[in-house]
Amino acid sequence: MLLEVRNLKTQFKTKEGAVNAVNGVNFNVDKGEVVAVVGESGSGKSVTSLSIMGLIESGASESVEGEIIFKGENLLKKSKKEMQNIRGNEISMIFQEPMTSLNPVFTIGRQITEVIIRHEDISKKDAEKRAIEMLELVGIPSPEKRIKDYPHQMSGGMRQRVMIAMALVCNPELLIADEPTTALDVTIQAQILDLMLKLKEKLGTAILLITHDLGVVAEIADRVVVMYCGKIVEDGTVEEIFEKPLHPYTEGLLKSIPKIDEQCEKLFMIPGMVPNPLEMPKGCAFSTRCNKCNQMCINNEPPIFIEDERNVRCFLYDKNGGSEM
């Protein structure tokens, strides 16, 4: 097992009260595996990834609890210096928007070589040579020339490729991709996904994909973790999730995908909105939007049940004989 997240809780303290952005999350990622974390905005996906990267530190206004076991060691017990050595080297991350993630006043060559020099005992010349090789690997033409460009001189797709090159230049064992194709058009999106898969096969990198796009999930993932209001409501393989979703929320997400072979006047939409984290429902967080909700759901928070050897957080599987975990 490469990564194990155990009972992860990330809380932000505000003037209005405490916000439990991630509340008891458990999942794992094996070597060379692609695990997708899906859910609407506000589900806790990005906060989970930032917690793993050590970019949310426990302090007066923030707290991170639980265990993040990477290669047998708990990252939450690492010092700042130890995490700096791990970030970009053993664990890398592609952020949502490359234009805000890349520094506009430095060339892309300097930004990529800085990562290499920070983690390896290597000369500037050799670091630049490897940066050029990585840019070529991610499909940037004339990399020896483009390495001298600034971020604003590149298209959105090119900047995303630079971010991928920067994330993979030290051959990390785990790549966290937070909405890597959100700002890209469909053609570039397909190219980026194809590139990530090829690099995974070539470098053996495990990928934790954070997304709300189930089309991307079907294309690239091995397993799926469905989050809602900071908790995992269901997990399973891609085939299990798409062929037999168990949780009503997962069913709603899948129904919301446009289908070419079906004619309908209006696309399905899950009613309501993700609840305010400061005003969560008493029972199940999804109860205010669920068409299968009953009094048990309104008054009680569902635990994890096991149904068909899968985890699902729904009282439907308590009534149907599902065994509580």
Secondary structure, DSSP 8 states (H G I E B T S, - for coil): --EEEEEEEEEEE-SS-EEEEEEEEEEEE-TT-EEEEE-STTSSHHHHHHHHHT-S--SSSEEEEEEEEETTEEGGGS-HHHHHHHBTTTEEEE-S-HHHHS-TTS-HHHHHHHHHHHHS---HHHHHHHHHHHHHHTT-SSHHHHTT--GGGS-HHHHHHHHHHHHHTT--SEEEEESTTTTS-HHHHHHHHHHHHHHHHHH--EEEEEES-HHHHHHH-SEEEEEETTEEEEEEEHHHHHHS--SHHHHHHHHTS--TT---SS----SS----TTS--SS-TTTTT-TT--HHHHHS----EEETTEEE--THHHHTT-EE-
